[in-house]
Amino acid sequence: MSLTMQQIEDFWRVADTDNSGDLTIQELAVAIRKYSRDVSDAEIAGMFCAVDKDESKRMSKREFIAEMNERQKRAVAMEKLFKQYDKDGSKTLSRGELIEMIRSCFPEDQANYVVGKFLCYCDNGDGIITFGEFKKFFG
């Protein structure tokens, strides 16, 4: 999902409750949970640490905007990669298509491990990989 600059600004206004120009992890958690209740504390901590590049324990608006822009670039690249290996245009990857894609992206000694982990954690057991399952693992 791509966010507009207005949506990013709106989120920031909701999150920066003390108008300090920075977010604490607590402010980020409250704001995220206004939009999605099913985000765990560990996921929020991971997001915060990934964005807080200077490790100040505060997320600046500049850091936040930079991360949102990078996420959007990664999402576009992931969609392009998925479509590249969706040979039949079914908007899903077969197990074979998934294996081919992972082998092209990872060193040979890691490819089987990644495929195994992917199928264990993301496939619902039907052997068909949706973009949602793909994004959940690699996003």
Secondary structure, 3 states (H helix, E strand, C coil): CCCCHHHHHHHHHHHCCCCCCEECHHHHHHHHHHHCCCCCHHHHHHHHHHHCCCCCCCEEHHHHHHHHHHHHHHHHHHHHHHHHHCCCCCCEEEHHHHHHHHHHHCCHHHHHHHHHHHHHHCCCCCCEEEHHHHHHHHC
